[in-house]
């Protein structure tokens, strides 16, 4: 275990082999929160040893995902592939210390030993563990850890508590392959040690690796870091989160219209919490976060809770920022974007955003303000305008054109006075006015819709309908 007095250093170490999974994002968030809570350091290591899949594009996806989520790092990223020589040097050091050995088994011999081990319910045992090197030079070999075969290996996990592994169930894992390339567990140990990582906080699918890595630390004469293995994120049905649950990558959630601050808040609650608090700021999360408060049971993605949290942050968000996000959605949909789009969004967003759970929904809610004229007149609107309806709409147009206050509050007052003057309730006004303002989309209340459209557009829509319905 690290010295409790030493500064905390955490890391996230994704493999750039595809999209940034939401589980990795949650793990990164917990590492970031713990580092910020303790005044420590948060680092990024790109585990790019899979050279075929670790493309520049996939690396950029990792960077973009963390940047969108709002997690900042305290140093330049470390690329694991570039450190292969240091990993090989560590293996050579273990050979010199006698804590590793060269295994000259052929692939055929290894396959036979694997079958015997499986049949006997034991781990693989190489005949070269304590044997001298074979005569002659150039015979291929792998380098294996000389793991203890008796006793136990203890992992003091900060989330799960003490976890004990029987050493006779831990094999002599390969450190260097026959081509000289380092394996995952060796590279992770060397990199974590030399990056000064004090706390390895990661998903509990790595718990078995913690035992193997502890043995590597011991073989190199190094003290291991503190381990904390987080519960995985499951879908609402309790199964491992996958694309069939609707989303599994950070980019999926961004594309579905979730705000990064909302996702940070929600992810923090998946496996950790502070009392009954559901919504909290980054500053509060940093102040409250303790590894000891992480639960060991898997967390389940709850779309209703995520939508509730996102709706809260949409209400708080700057309207100009929301307008920019809505515009991106409109572009992706190839929707109509009038020349005065900015002005229309500036009026519409404040009056509709209370009802939006995502940016996609917000884009739907502003469509009424962006519709092109002429407004389509369907049979229902024609029926509402028959007889007294058309004349009443004409009188309403005059009342609106005379209005001095075109705010939502001012429009509410104008509509109320008009209805009172007509001797009717607003129920007689809504059916003739709402479809004109909505233009086939979803619109807010009448007063808000009038304000959002603006005087010129609202009156133009009404006049067009009056001119086409006799």
KEFITOR-125219 format. One record per residue (C-alpha): x, y, z. Coordinates in steps of 0.2 Angstrom, whole numbers, plus 2048, in hexadecimal, padded with zeros to 3 digits. Last residue first. Example, Ala and Ser with C-alpha at 12.3 -4.5 7.8 and 13.67 -1.06 7.14 Angstrom:
# KEFITOR-125219
8447FB824/83E7EA827/
END
This chain:
# KEFITOR-125219
6C58A4716/6D489B71C/6E48A0712/6E58B2717/6E28AF729/6EF8A1729/6FC8AC722/6F78BA72E/6F98AF73D/70B8A9737/7108BB734/70A8C0745/7158B374E/7248B6743/7248C9745/7208CA758/72C8BD75D/72B8AA75B/7318A776D/7268B4775/7168AD76C/71B89B771/71D8A0783/70C8A8783/70389A77B/70B88C786/71988277E/71987C76C/71C86A765/71D86B752/71086C744/71187F742/711881755/70C893754/6FE890748/6F8880751/6F7889761/6ED89875C/6DC891756/6DB883764/6E288F771/6D589D770/6C5895775/6CE88C783/6D489D788/6C38A078F/6B68AA787/6AE8BB788/6B88C277A/6BF8D0785/6C48C3792/6CC8B9785/6D68C877E/6DB8CD790/6E28BC794/6EB8BB783/6F38CC786/6F88C8798/7008B8793/7098C1785/7108CD791/7178BF79C/71F8B778E/7268C7788/71F8D077A/71A8E0784/7128EE779/7048E3772/6FB8EC763/7008DE757/6F98D1763/6E88D9765/6E78DA752/6EB8C8750/6DF8C375D/6D18CC753/6D58C3744/6D68B274E/6C58B6754/6BE8B9743/6C58A873D/6BE89F74C/6AD8A674B/6A889B73C/6B588F738/6C789273F/6C688374B/6C087873C/6CE87E731/6DB87A73F/6D5868740/6D586672D/6E786B72C/6EE87C728/70187B725/70A88B72A/71189471C/71F897722/72E88E728/72F886739/73D88C745/733891754/729881754/73A877753/73F87D764/73986E76E/740861763/752869765/74F868778/74A856776/75B85376E/76485D77B/75D851788/74F852796/74786178F/737868797/73F8777A0/74987B790/739881787/73889478C/74A89878D/74E88F77D/741898772/7478AA773/75A8A7770/756899764/74C8A5759/75A8B275A/7678A6755/75D89E747/75A8AF73F/75F8A872E/753899730/75A888734/74F87A72D/755869733/76385F72B/76285473A/77585673E/77386873B/764869747/76E860754/77D86B753/77187A754/76A873764/77B87276C/77F884767/76E88A76E/77288177E/78288A780/77989B77D/76C89678A/778893798/7758837A0/76B8827B1/75B87B7A9/76586F79E/76E8697AE/75E8647B7/75885B7A7/7688517A7/76584B7B9/7538467B5/75983E7A5/7668347AE/75A82F7BB/74D8287AE/75B8207A5/7618157B3/77280D7B0/7748007BD/7837FF7C9/78C7EF7CE/78E7EC7E1/79E7F17E9/7998027EF/7A48117EF/7A481A7FF/7B6815804/7BC81D7F4/7B782E7FB/7AF83C7F1/7A784A7FB/7B18597F7/7B48547E5/7A18507E3/79D8617EB/7A886A7DF/7A28607D0/7908667D4/78385B7DC/7738537D7/76D8427DF/7718457F1/76A8387FC/77A835806/7898387FC/78A82B7EE/79581F7E5/7928107DA/7898197CC/78682A7D4/7968317CD/79082C7BC/7818377BE/78A8477C3/7978457B5/7898417A8/7808517AD/79085B7AC/79385379B/782858794/77784A78D/77084C77C/77083A775/78083D76B/78984277B/783831783/789827774/79A830774/79D82B785/79A819780/78E80C786/77D81177F/76B80B77D/76B7FB787/76F7F1778/7807FA776/7867F1786/7867F3799/7887E27A1/7777DB7A6/76D7E17B4/75E7E57AA/7607F87AC/7727F67A4/7817F27AF/78F7FD7B4/79E7F37BC/7A27F57CE/7B27FE7D2/7C27F57D7/7CD8007E3/7E07FB7E4/7ED8047EF/7FE8047E6/80A7F57E7/81B7F77F0/8297F37E4/8367E57E6/8347E07D3/82D7CF7D8/8227D77E5/81B7E37D8/8187D47CC/80F7CA7D9/8047D97DD/8007DA7CA/7FA7C87CA/7EF7CB7D9/7E87DC7D1/7E57D37C1/7D87C97C9/7CF7D97CE/7CF7E07BC/7BD7DD7B8/7BA7E77C8/7BC7F77BE/7CA8037C3/7D280D7D0/7E580B7D2/7EA8167E0/7FC81C7E3/80281E7D1/8148247D0/8158247BD/8238187BF/81980C7CA/80A80D7BF/81480A7AF/81E7FB7B5/80E7F37BC/8037F67AD/8117F07A1/8137E07AA/8017DC7AB/7FE7E0799/80B7D6791/81C7DC78B/8227D9779/8327CE777/82C7C4769/82A7B5774/81E7BF77F/8257C878F/81D7C77A0/8137B779E/80A7B27AE/8107A47B9/7FF79F7BE/7F57A47CD/7EA7977D5/7F87907DF/7FA7A17E6/7E97A17EE/7E17B27EC/7DA7BC7FB/7CF7CC7F9/7CF7D8808/7C27E6806/7B77E87F6/7B97FA7F4/7CA7FF7FA/7D17EE7F5/7DF7E7800/7E57D97F4/7EC7CA7FD/7F77BD7F4/7F67AC7FD/80279E801/80B7927F6/80F7927E3/8187A37E3/8197AB7D2/8297A97C7/8237B67BA/8257AF7A9/8307B579B/82C7AD78A/8387A2780/83F79F76F/84E79476C/85C79F766/86B79776E/870785771/86E77B781/85E77E78B/85D78B799/85F7847AA/84F77D7B2/8457857C1/83678C7B8/83A7837A8/82E7747AA/8207817A9/81177F7B5/8007857AF/7F37877BC/7EA7797C4/7D97707C2/7E175F7BD/7D975F7AC/7DC7717A9/7EE7707AE/7F07617A2/7E876A794/7F3779796/80276E797/7FE767786/7FB77877F/80B77F786/81577077E/80D77476D/81178676F/823782773/828783786/83878D788/833797797/8407A479D/83E7A87AF/8387B67BB/83B7BA7CD/84D7B57CC/8547C67CF/85C7C77BE/84D7C07B6/8437CD7BF/84E7DB7B9/84D7D57A7/83A7D67A9/83C7E87AF/8477EC7A0/83A7E5794/82D7F179B/8397FF799/83C7FB787/8297FA785/82680C78B/82181377A/81280777A/80B80D78A/80881F785/80882B793/7FD83A792/80384B796/8018517A8/7F38567B4/7E484F7AB/7D38587A9/7C284F7A9/7B58597A0/7AA84B799/7AD853787/7C085378B/7C0841791/7B783B781/7C2846775/7D283F77C/7CC82D77B/7C5830769/7D6837764/7DE827769/7D281E75F/7D6829750/7E8827752/7E6814752/7E8808760/7DF7FA757/7ED7F274E/7FA7F775B/7F27EF76A/7FF7F6776/7F6807777/7F3808789/7F181B78A/7F582179B/7EC8307A2/7F08387B3/7E78407C2/7F28487CF/7EE84B7E2/7E58587EC/7DB84A7F5/7CA84E7EE/7D18537DD/7DA8427DB/7CB8397E2/7BF8427D6/7CA83F7C7/7CC82C7CB/7B982B7CD/7B68347BD/7C38297B3/7BA8197BA/7A98217B4/7B08257A3/7B88137A2/7A680C7A5/79F818798/7AA81078B/7B581C781/7B381676F/7BF80A767/7D080276A/7D9810773/7DC806783/7D8810792/7E38147A1/7DC81F7AD/7E78257BB/7E982A7CD/7F78327D7/7F48367EA/8018407F3/80B8367FF/805836812/7FB826810/80B81D80A/8068127FD/800800800/
END
